[in-house]
Amino acid sequence: MSANPEVPLPARPFYALPEESDAPDTVEWNTHQDRRTSVWALGFKGQGIVVGGQDTGYDWTHPALKSHYRGWNGLTANHNYNWHDSIHSGGGSCAPTRRSPVTTTVMAPTPWARWSATTAGRIRLAWRPRPSGIGCRNMNVGAGTPTTYSECFQWFIAPTNLAGLNPDPTRQPHVINNSWGCPPDEGCTSPDVLKTVVENTRAAGIVVVVSAGNDGSSCSTVQDPPAIYDAAFFGGRHRRFQ
């Protein structure tokens, strides 16, 4: 048995919306470093790939996301098998157990997201590929628990309808993005608290991508679940500049 503490999401600074004159005139240099354009030129743009995300909420109607949401067919929305809410009490102004994707005050579209959407042709990070997306809310107004995180992982393995019935593993995503961590100083004192559910998710054929944390440049500075598990593929998170 593991404890089930609340894990608050660290506050991020607010950045003012850049003026249109500040928008880049050319493709940012870093977008060329992984040679994604060479892959796109071969015809690989994420067709048929489903990406899942669990976080504080999602605005599926955002211009940069709507056409990629699997529950949208261009005319109507169907959230069955495409959205799950693991928050069953509280929920803030969004209320719990929502049957459609919610956007909390923490995950409301940021100025950067709005700006990126208007300059998509120049940024070209997430806009050119063509995967579809589904989502799960795992935090209650910015605070999650191992139970809410695990519920989302379980749902991704076998998505259900909005009533939580008729699980269907054939509708699981190919990859899951997890931009959150569970550090000991926020209550997750057991390093293995999410190990089993992450391993089960990977065993189901889903690639689990999680935040590394970027807490240091030396060895053993990636130390928080779920980034520490062999079954997870960890990447960068917002860097902490001193």
Secondary structure, DSSP 8 states (H G I E B T S, - for coil): ------EE-----------GGGS-SS--GGGGTTTHHHHHHTT-S-TT-EEEEEES---TTSTTTGGGBTTB-SS-B--TTTEEE---S--GGG-SS-SS----TTTS--HHHHHHHHTHHHH-SSSSS--EEEEEE-EETTEE-HHHHHHHHHHHHS---TTS-S--GGG--SEEEE-----GGGT---TTTTHHHHHHHHHTT-EEEEE-----SSTT---STTTTSTTEEEE-------
